[in-house]
Amino acid sequence: MTSPAPARILLADDHALVRSGLRMILDAEPDLMVVAEAANGQEALDLLTEVRVDLAILDIAMPRLTGIQAAREISRVAPQVRILMLSMYDNEQYFFESLKVGASGYVLKSVADQDLIEACRATMRGEPFLYPGAATALIRDYLQRARRGSALPDTILTPREEEVLKLVAEGQSTREIAETLVISAKTVDRHRTNILAKLDLRDRTALTRYAIRAGLIEP
């Protein structure tokens, strides 16, 4: 009986050493095969138009587009691709954001050698993957929010505004942001003004705190 073809995996992380280690773990399994690597979220999106992929494994903290932003776009343009998020941080909000944008699971890098294979297989079966201990943390977080009557709103920013917010939070100047996104400084200022108005925030510090909570940058 012929074995089914291995799951074709796109691996996206901005650290080449991390990608190399994860690829070794994945390629050692007969049912998993890394077919493409990306160093940032935008590169991951571009590769999807060139390579057939079944599963995208995305680091949450990447330049240009974060894993969260890339996952949202992948869910929109290639809904057949399953998504798994990677992070260094045991952070409930990142997990919520990951689920919101279409990811099936969340794996901590510190235990990727133990959890990544099972997470990939669960995701390919159409099942969610919760890293050990996450359920307790998620329930605690949910109950705390319910008691406070608070919750983070769904994103109200456009993809371009999210890009500008991420770069502002990373400390880039108006000129640097304009060069990175290939837009004018005046356009950057207009986006920043719109972001502050939409989020009802006043300054860069508040924007940075919001960007951390929304999973656009890591603390």
N, C-alpha and C positions, 0 to 999 in steps of 0.2 A: 504494500500500500504506500503510495507516494505521500510524503510529509507535506503539510501545507507550507506555502512560501513564508519566509520570515517577515515579521513586521518591519517595514521600511521607516527608519527613524531619522529625523532632522534634529541635531543637537546644537543648541545655541547658548553660548556662554562667552563673556568677553575675556576670559582667561584661558589661554591656549593649554596650559598645564592641566587645568581642571577638565577641559574637553578631552584631552588625551587620556586622563585617568578614567573618566566616565565611558569613553569609547572602548577601552580595554574591557571594562566590566560588561558592557552590552554585547560587544562582538564575540565574547566568549560563549554566548548562549546561542543554540541552534535556531531558536525561534525569533531572534532579534538581530537587526542589522542596521548599523549607522550608514546612511547613504549620502548625508550632507552635513556640513558643519558651518555655523555662522558665529560671528564675533559680536553681533548686535541685533536688535530686533528688526531693524530695517532690512539687514542682510538676510535674515531668516525669511521675511516676507518675499523678498526678491527671489530667493531660491525655490520657493514653492511654485513659481511659474516655470522653473527649469527642470525640477526633479519630482518624480512621483513619491509622495510621502504619506504614510499611514498615521504616524505619531510624531508630534513636535514636542521636544523637551526644552523648555525655556527657562533660563535663569531670570529671576524677577528683576535684579538690578543690572541693567545693561545700558550702554550709551545709545544715543540717538532715539531709539524706541525701547522702553522697558519691556520686560516679559509680559506685564499686564497689558500694555498698549498693543504689543504684537499679538497677544492671544485674542484680544477683542477684534482685531482686524482679520486674523486667521478665521475666527468663527464666522465672520461676515462673508469673506471671499472664498473660503474653502471649508465649509461646514463639515465635510466628510473627514477632515483631519482631526484626530483625537489630540488633546493637549494635556501635558503634565508640567507642573511648575516646580522649579528648584529654588531653594533659598538657604542662606546661612542662618536666617532668623526664625525662631519659633514664635511667630507673630500671628495672632488670631485674625487681625484685620487683613493681612496679606492673603490669608486663606479665604476669607469672605470675598475679597476682591477677585481672587483667582476663580472662584466658583461663578461669580457674577459675569465674568467675561468668557465663560465657557470651558474652563479647565476641569478635568475629571479628578485631579489630585494634586498633592503638594508634598514634596519630598525634601527633607532637611539634608543639606550637603554633608553634614557631620556624620550621617549614618547612611549615605547613599550606597556604600558598598553592601549594606545589608538590605536596604529597602527598595532600591531602584528597580531591580529585576521584577519583584512582585508588583510594584506600582505600575510598571509598563504592562505586565500581563493583565492586571485588573482593568487598566484603562482600555486595553484592546478587547477585553470581554464586555466593555460597556459598563463597568462597575466603578464606583468612586473609590479612591484610595485615601485613607486617613492615616497619617503617620502616628505611631504609638503615642498616646497621651493627648492627642489633639482633641478627641471627643470631649474629654473632661474640660479642657481649656475652652473649647467652643461653647459648651453648655454654660459654663461659668460666665463667659463674656456675654452671652445672649441674655442671661438672667440679670446681670448688672445693667445692661442697656435697657431692658424692660423696666427695671425698677426706677431707673433715671428718666424713663420715657424718652430716651434719645436714641438716634440711629444716624449713621452717616447717610447723607442723601445719595441717590443715584447721581452719576456724573452729569453735570449740566454744562460742561465745557466742550467745545469742539475739539477734534483731534489736534488741530493746529494750536489751539489755546493750551492744551495739555503739554505739547512740545515746548512752548514758551515757558509755561509754569515750571516744568522740570528743569530747564536750563537756568531760569531765575533762581530756583531753589539750590542749584548746584553752584551758585555764586558768579555766573557769567554776566558780563556787562552787556548793555544794550548793543554795543558794536559787535561784541563776540557772538551774541545770539543772532544778530542780523547776518553775520558771515556764515555761521553754522547752518542756518535755515535758508540762506540765499534770499533774504527779503530785506527791505529797507529798514533803517533804524526807526523811522516814523511809524512803520507798520508794527514793529516790535512794541513801541510805546502804546499804540492803540490796543494791541492784544493785552498788554499788561493792565491797562485801564479797564478793559472789559472784564478781565479775570477778577480784578479786585471788586468790581461792581457786582458781578454775578455771585461771588462767594461772600460778599459783605465783609471783606477784609481790608486792612489799612496799609500794611507795609510788607517788606520782604520777609521779615521774621515770621509773620502770620502765614504768608504764602508757603514758606518752607515747612512750617508745622503741618499745614494742610497737605502738602505734597508727600510728607512722610506717612500721614494717616491714610492717604489714598493709594499708597504703594508705588508712587512715581519715583521716589528715591528711598534709600535705606537710611536709618538713623546713624 
